[in-house]
Amino acid sequence: APPSKANPSELLGSKIESEDDVLAVNRMPDFDNTLSGRDVEVLCQYLTAPYLRIPLVLRFFANETRIRALESRQCQELVTAALFEPSTWHAQHQRSLPEVVPSPERAHLATSCGVLFNEIIHSPQAVLDSLEKLLDLSVNLDMGRYVNSDGTTTAGDVILFVLRTTVRILGYVDFVLDHARAAAIEGRVEGVGWMCSVRGLTCSEANLQLLQSASRRMHGVLEGQMLPMIEKWRLKCAAAQQLPQTCVLYAHLGYLFRYVREDQLDIKTVAVLLTCQIFLTHNCPNRMEASGPIPSQPSSSPPPNKKHNFWGGGGKDKTKGGPSASDWAQLEGLGADHLQISQLEMFNLFQEHRCKVLRWLQQNPRGCDVVMETIINVLTNAATILEVSPVPPRHWLTLTELGGIGRFYPDTEKKSSAPPEGLSYSEWLRFKMTSTVETEINMQMGTYTIKTNQTEMLDELISDHPDFVTVFGVDSRLQCARVQATDQRNWVRVVGQRHDCKYWRHADEREVKTRAASRNLRALKEEERWLWDVLTPLLEGVLRGLKIQVQDEDFSTATYGMAIARGNENKNILEIIVYRNPPVVHVYKVVEHGRRFFNTLCFVSDADLAMSNLDPNLFAIGLDHYQIIGGQVPRAEEVRGPSLVITRSLSSDIGSQALIPARLLHGLIPDWFLSKYFFWQSETTGVLTGVPNPQTTDPT
């Protein structure tokens, strides 16, 4: 093994056996100019006493003027070695005391479980007080970001080091507490870890209470202050597309729950652990194998058949498209410890929690639904892990075929896993080898897969479309996966939003199908003449020049009648609704949207009798009577262009719904509702559902 980083002889470059030897050293290390010569001399003298150095070193750095020295990598390695190296092991049950002081040997200073356990059990006050002060000082160093906009570092590395150190020491503290609780159980069965009897871990009741209160306080700081702080940094790094720094922060978010027990798992903890694992699997290169270096000439995506993922997971589809060429170039130069945590330790962290997390997901189906939706929102929408999505979660199921345990998919994509009858062997094999779902989160491997295609940025033709902006807002940098592409339509799935977008490149040139209307106005029966009387004032005005045909069905006793109007020189089709009492005429323009035809109000003969706020105008009826009309009848031929159909599938109970833009509902629904709500139509029942528009601030 290499020499200890906390060995004063290795640190100073000469043999050091006592404090006097330190005084004879001419040149002291300066730890990147973070410590003065006097401070370094004191620190090195502490290191000459391995049995006492843990509380001394912690107290040394728990100081406002020295904590910034922990930004030095050399200083971090020194503190880690001083705290966590176990020193000499005491094998015998009996301990012999020295006969003279100072003792010519240090056998009596050996411990059965390591010097850190020894300090925690016999003298916890000094260690815990210094650790709490160090933690509080690090929290006060927060500058609101991990790195500056110009790439220079802040005190972020100091805070992350203190976080790692605190989590590791609390792991020792919690082990002692759990071991004491297990020892107090009568008739308990020996297990592993803290469930087994360990020599040298017996702790007094007073010290156990001290450990319990300190552990509770420091866990509160870690989860109440450190977790939101690092999550805020992560969001800023993700927004600035700083992938290496984002990977570091994801690793530390997961490390916060390094020693969590199964009975302590909750939605937040499970969501953080799985999100961190999946992000690192898809975006962090694997440096645990010497035979798998990052390519010197990175391409837009990692080379095929390479286990580039964090621990060999080979996700076919990479979240957010995976690291770009520039990202891989940055990651290549960071070295094997670029996460500041050993990748082997991170692998061990996730594997230790894997079975516990899986049991929690199986026992808490509602919590599982929230966790899975949180994972997708965080990985695809730059959302925060600490907030639950306002959209109700879908229900998530596990695959039922062989190897399906731990592989989750939403129930909106539930399909039959039984192959249809009459397949050839090749067709059967293709069916069995193809995933039956389109979205899958595999918590066993730490992968997030979309069956369709690799994720990519939304086409600007979609993201800039007014209907898309209405739903998702301006500058929505969303990912999508292609579902189907034809000459006429591009169908993509917006990742993490449960929405699909179908962009029709060209308008439908087919003839518009309307209700049967072939009768001339002059062919009306006597009982139907009321329609002629209502229309007459408009025939020589706004309806002049239009070919009007009345519905074939008799409307003698009806409250309204329908007619179709066509221009002589264009293909525009208008649908005219004539109401009997009160007498009013509504003219609807027939427009095409996504291969469907809709009627939208364009003219009303009485502006007070319509549900749409059309531009008012005065219209002369006779010589001395005027009426306020609304809108106008279009004369120019309607230019049909591309259209965007947005559908969503929030849950299996609701089913698939299509957005009906407000412009297609003018005259059918009051304009006030159109300005305050989005309207979605069920593709199975046709029912319209209004959803409040989040961009409106009207309290009603």
N, C-alpha and C positions, 0 to 999 in steps of 0.2 A: 504494500500500500504506500502511496506517496506520503511525505511528511505532513503532519497536521498543519493547517493554516493558522492555528492558534498556538503553535510552538514558537516561543520567543527566539529560539536559536535560528529557526528557519526564517523568521520575520526580519531579524537584525543581521543575519549573515555571519554570526560568530557564536561560539558556544556560550550559552547562558544557563547558569545553574542557580543563581540567586539574584536578589535585588541589586547587590553590589556589582554584579557583572553588567547589569543594564547601565549603570552610571559610567562604566568605562567605554561604552560605545561612542564613537566619534560622530557618526552620521546616522540620523534617525529617519525612517520613512515619514513622508508627510501626507500619505493617503490623498493624493491629488489636491494638495494645498488646502485640505479641509480641517486639519488639526495642527496646532502649534507643536514645537519641539517639546515643551514641558508636558503637554497633554499626552503625547505619544510615549514619553518616558514613564509617566504614571500608568498608562495602559499596559505597557510591556511588563512593568513590575507586577501588575495584577496577574498577568499570564504565568508568572513563575509559581503561582500557588493554585494548581489545578483543582484542588478540593474546595477552594473558596472563591474561585474566580467568577462563578455564575452570577451571584448577586452583585459583585463588584463591577463586572462589565455592564450589567443592565443599568446600575445606578450611574455609571460613568456616562452612558449615552442618553439617559433620561434627563437631559439638560438642554435648555434653550439654545446654548451656544455650541453644543456638540452634536445635536441630532442630525444636522445637515451633513455631517461626515459620513452618515450611512448611505449617502448617494454614491460613494466610492465602492466599486465592485470588490476591491481588495478588503475594504473595511467590512463589507457584508459577509465575505467569506470567513474573515476572522471571527466575527460575532457568531455566525452559524456554527463554526467548529467549537468555539468556547462553550456554547450553550448545549449542543446536542451530541457531542462526542461522549461516549459513556465512561471513558477512562478505564482504570484497572478493575477487573472483575474479581469479586471475592467468592471463591468456590466453597469454602468450608462454612458449616453452620455456626461454628464457634469463632469468635474474634479475639485475638490476643492483643493486649494493650502494650504500647511501647514502655520499656523500662527506663529510658533516659530521654530527656528533651534538650535539644532537638534530636529526633530519632535518626539513626544512620540509614534507615530504609523507610519506604512509604507503604509497606504492605498493609498497615493498619488503616490506611486511607482508602482502600479498595471498597467497592460497593457491590451488592448482589444484583441491582437493577439499573445502575448508572447514576452518575452524580446529579442529574436533573431530577430524577425520581427521589433521590436522597434529600435534596433541598426541599422539594415540594412536601414531602412527608414530615420532615423534622423541623424545617425552618421556612415555612411558606411565606411569612409576612414580608421579608426582605425582597424576595423574588416578585411577589404579586404587586407590592406597592410600586416598585420600579417599573414593572411592566405596564401597569395602569397609567402611570405618569407618561411613559413613552407613547402609549396609545393616544392619550389626550393631546400630547404635543404634536403628534403626526396629523391628527384631525385638523388642528389649527393651522397647518401648513397648506391646506387646500386653497388653490388659486382658481378653482372653477373649471380647470381643464387639465388634461394629462400632458399635452405638448402644446406649445404656442403655435400660432398660425405659420410662423416662419420655420417650424421644425425644431426649434430649440427646446430643451427640456425644462420642466418646472421641478417642483419638489415631489412630483408624482412617484419617482422611483423610491424615494425615501418612504413615502406612505405605503407603497406596495410591499416593501421589505418589512416594515413594521407589521403590516397585516399578516404576512406569511409567518413571521416569528410569533405573533400573538396566537394565531390559529394552531400552530404546532405546540406551543407551550400549553394552551388550553386543552389540546388533545391529551397531554400527559395528566393534567389536572382532572379532566373528566374521566380518564381511565381509573385514577385512584378513587374517585367518588363512586363510579359504577362498581368497581371491585369491592368497595366497602358495603354497598347495598346488597350485592350478591352474597357476600360472606354472612350477612345477617339473616338470610333466608334459611329457615330450618328445613332440613331434609332435601336441600337443593341437589340437583344433578350436576356434576362437573361438566363444564363445557370448554370452549376455547376463548381466548382473549381474556377479558375481565371476568368471565364466568368461571375461570379456573383458579385454583389456589396458587399464589405466587409468593415465594419467600422474599421478605424485605419490603412488602407493600402495606404492612400494618400501620395504620395512622390513628392518632388520638382523636377523640370526639371533638375536642376544641379546634384542632387543626382542620378536621373535616368541615365544621361549620364555617371556618374562615375560607376554606377553598370553595365551598358552595356559594357563599355570598359574592366572592370575587369573580367566580365563573359567571354568575348571573349578570353582574354589572358589565363585564367585558363582552359577553355575548350580546348584551343590549347595545353596546357601542358599535360592535361589528355589524349587526343587522340593522340597527336604527340609524347609524351615521355613515359607516364605511360603505355598506351596500348601495344606498342611494347616491353617494358621492361617485363611486366607480361607475355606476350605471349612467350617471350624467356625463362622465368623461367618455364612456363608450358611445353614447348617442352623438356626441360632438365629433369623435374620431370617425364614426361611420358616415356622418354627413359630409365630412371632409375627404372621404374615401381614403383614409389612412389605414390600410389593411393590416400591416404589421403591428401597429399600436392597438388596433381593435382586437387582434388575436391575443395580445398580452392581457388586455382588460377582460376578455371573455374567460381566459384561463384563471384569473384571480377571482372573478365572480363565482366560478365553480369551486375554487379552492376555499372560499369562505365556509363551505359546507363539507369540508374534508372529513370531519369526524362525526357527522350527524348520525344519530341512531334511527332505527326504523320507526320507533314510536314517536319520533320528533318530526317525521315527514309531514308536509302539508303542501298545498297547491303551489305556493311561492317557491319552496325549496325544490320540489320536483321539477317545476318549470325552469328554474335556473339551471339545475344540473343537466337536464336533457337539452336545453337550448345551447348551453355552452359546448356540450359534447358534439352536437350536430354541426354547429358552426365550425368548430375546430377540425372536425372530420372532413368537412368540405373545403376548408380554406387554409389549413395550416399544413405545411409539408412535413412528411415523416422523416425524422433524422435519427431514428433508433436503429436503422440498418445501415451499415457501412457501404453496402452494395447498391444503395438507392439514392445517389446524389441528385440534387436538383439540376436539370439540364442547364448547360452554360449558355445555350441559345434558346431562351423560353419562347414558346409560341403562344397563340391566343388562348390555348388550353393545354393542360398537361398531356404528354404523349400517352397513347393508349396502352393498356396492359401494364401500366406502371402503378404500383401501390403508392401513389403520391399522397394519399390521405393520411390523416394524423396517426392512426395506428392500423394501417392496412385496410381500412374500410374502402371499398371501391364503388362508391355511389356513381351510377351512370349519369345522373343529371345533377349538376352542381347548383346549390342555392346561389341565386343572384349571378348565375353564369360562371361561378368559380373565379379564382384569381386571374387577373389580366396579365399580359406580358410584363407590364411595368411592375405589377405587384409581385410577380415571381422574381423579377430582378432584384427588388428590394429584399424579399425574403431570403434570397440566395446569400446575401452578404451579412446576414445577422448572426450566423453561427448556431451551434447546436442548442445553446441555452437562450435563444431569443425570446422565449416566453418568460424567462426569469424563474421558471419552475421546470424541473426535469420532466421531459416528456414521459419517461418511464413512471414517474410519480403521478402524472396526470392520468396515464393509462390505468395505473393501479387504483386511483381514486374512482374512476368511472366503473371499473370492473367490480370493485368492492360494493358499490351502491347498486349495481345492475339488478340483482335479484330482489333487493329490498324495494327498489323503485317499481319493478314489475309487479310485485305483490300489492303494492299500494295502488297502482293503476287498476288492477283487477278487482280490488276490494272497494274502490271508490269510483264507480263509473261516472258520476256527475263531475267529480273533480278531474277525472281523466279527460272529459270533454273540454273543460276549461284549459287544462294544461296543453292539450294538442292545438287548440286554437291560438293560445298564447305563443306557442313555438312558431307557428306559421306567420302570425302577425309580426313577431320580432325579426324573424329571418328575412321576410320579404317586404315589410313596410316600414322598417326603421322605427317600430313601436318600442315602448319600454316594457321590460319584463315585469315591472312592479305594478302595472295596471292591467286590469281585465278589460278585454274588448267590450264596448257597449253593445255589439251585435250578439244576440243569443247564440251560444255555441251549438254546433251540430252534435249529434251523438256519434261517438267513435266506437268501432268494433274491431275485433282482431280477426285475422284471416283464419279460416277453419281448416285449410289444407295442411299437409305435412310441413313442418317448419314455420308455421304461421304464428306461433306464440311470440308476443312482443312486437308484432307487425300490425300497426293500427291504420285504419282507413275510415273516412266519414261515411255514415249510412246513406248519404245522398248518392253515393256511387256504388251502392250494393247491387251486385249482379250474381246471377247463378253461376256456381262453380262447376256444375255438372255439364259435361260436353254434350252437344246435341247428338241425336242418333244419326247413323248413316255416314259417319266420317271415315275417311281413309286413315291409315296409320299415320301418315305424314301430317294430315290435318288435325288428327287427335293429339299428336305430339306437340304441334304448334300451339294448339289451344291450351294444353296443360302447362307449357313452358311460358306462356304469355300471362302477365299479371291480369287478374280479373278486375282490378281497380286502377284508377288513374292517379290518385294521390295516396302516398304511403309514408308513414313515419315508422322507421324501424329502430326501436329503442335498444335492441340487442347490438346492432352494428353502429348505431349513431348516425343514421342516414335519413335524408328527406328526399323522396323520389317522386317525380312526376312522370307518369308513363309515356306521355305524348312525345314531347321533344325537349331539348335543352332550353332552359329559360333564357330569355333575352329581353332587352328593353322594348317597351311598346312602340309600335310604329307611330310616327308623328301624325299620320292621317287619322289615327284613332285617338291618340292622347290630346290632340288639338281640336277634335270635333266638339261642337257646342254641347251635344248631349253628354259626352264623356265628362266635360268640364263641369256640367251641372251636377253630376253625381259625385265625382271624385275631387273636384276643385282644380284650380290652376296649378301648373308646375308639379303635377303628380308623377314622380319618378317611380313608376311601378314596373314590375317584371311580368312577363307573360310567357305562356307556353303554347305553341301552335297545336291546334286540334285538327284543323282541316284547311286546306288551301285549294281553291279551284280558280278557273278563269273569272268567275263572277263574284266569288265570295272568299274572304279571308276570315277564318274563325279562330280566335285565340282565347285562352283562359287567363284571366288576371290572377296571378299567383297570390294566394293568401287573402283574397277578397271575396271568394265564392261567387264571382261574376264572370260571365263570358261576354265577349264582344264579337259580333258578326258584322264585318264591314262589307257592304255590297258596293262593288266598284261602279256598276252601271245601273241605271234605273230600269224598271220593268217596262218593256215596250208592248206588253200584251194589252188587248182591249179591256177596258174597265167593264166589269160585270155589275149591272145595276138591277134594281127591281123592274119587272115588266111594265113598260110605259110606252104605249104606241098610239094612243088616241090623241087626235087634234083637239084644241080647245073648243072649236066650234061644234065638235061632235058630242059634247056633254049633254046628258039627259037633263030634263027640266029640274029634277030634284037635286042635281049636282051643280046648278047654275050659281050657287053661292060662292063656289071657288072662282068663277069668272068675275063675279062682282068684287071680290077682294083683290084680285090680280089686276083688274082693269086700270087703276090709276098708275100702275108701274109699267104697263106694256109699252106705253109711248115714252117712257123715261128710262129708268135704269135697266129695264129688260128689253129695250128696243134692239131689234136685229138678231135676237136669239131664237132658235128653233125650239119651241116648247111642246113637249108631249106629256100627256097626263097618264097616270097609272091606269092599267087595265081593270083593276078591281073596282067594283062599285063603292062609292063613298057617300052615298046619298044621306045616310044617317050618321056618318062618322064625324068626329070632332075635328079631324084634319084630313087633308088630302096631299098627295105627293105628285110632283111633276119633275121631269128631267129636261134640262136646257143645254143645248149645244150651240157653239158658235159656228158661223158659216165658214170661217177662214182658219180655225184652229181646232185642236183636239181637246180643248178643255171641256170637262163635263161638270155641270152644276146640278145639285139636287135641291129642289125647291119644296119646302114644307109650308103649306097654307093652312093656317088655323082658322076655325070657323068663328069662335067667340072666346076672347075678343079677336076681331079680325086683324091678323098680322101675318106677314110673310117673312120667312127665314130662308136665306139662300146659303147653301153649303158648297164649299169647293171640295171636290174629290181629289185627294192627294195620295201619292204612293210612298210607302215607307217600309223598307225591308220586305218587299214582295207582298205587302198587305196594303189595302186601300182604306183610307179614313176620310170622314166628313168633318170639315172644320168650318165654322161659321165665318162668312165674309161680309154678309149684308143682312140687315133687319129693317123692316119698314117702319118700326116704332122702336126707338132706342131704349124706351123704358121697359119694353117687353122682351128682354134678352138677358142671358146670363154672361154675356161678354161685353166688355167696355170697348165698343168700336167707336171710331172717330165720328162725332155727330155732325150732321149737315141739315140744312133746311130744304125741304122738298115741297114744291107747290102742288096742291091738290085742288083743282078748279081755279077760279079767279081770285078768291079772297080767303082761301084756307091753306095753311101751311102745316107741315108735320115734320118733326125731328126724326130723321132716319139715322141709321148707324152703318158705317163702313161703305164699301162700294163693290159692285160686281166686276170681277176681273175681265178685261177684254183681251189683253195680250196672252199669247200661248204660254202656259206654264213650262218652265225649263226644268226638266227632271234631272237630278244628279245623284251622286253617291249617297248612301244612307247608312247609318250605324244602328244596329239593334243590340241593346244591352239586356242581358238576361241574368238572373241570379237564382241560386238554389241554396237558401239559408238552412233548410232542414227537410227531412223526408216528409214531415207532416204538412208543411206549407207547399212543397213541390217547387217546380220551376215557374218563375214569373218573368215577364218581359216589361221593360220600362216603356210607358206610353208618354212621350214628351208632351209638355203642356200645350204646344202649338197645335197638336192633333186633337185636343179636347176642348178647343174654344167653342163656346155655345152649348156644350154638353154638360159642363161642370162650371159653376161660378168662378170667375177669375180670381176672387179672393182665395179660394181653396187652391187654385193652380199656383198661386204665388207662395203659398205656405207649405204645400205638400208635394211630394213625388207620388206618382200613381203607377202602380205595378199591376199587371193583369196576369192572372193565372193562365198558364198555357193548357190546362186541362179543363177547368170549369169556366174560364172567361171572367171571373169575378175581379173587379177592380179594388185594390187596397191602397189607401192613402197613408203615406209615411211622412212624418214631419221633416221639413227641409232644415237641416242643421245650420244653414247659412242665414236663416231668418231669425230675428231677435224679438219678434212680437210675442209678448208673454201669453197671448191667447192661443 
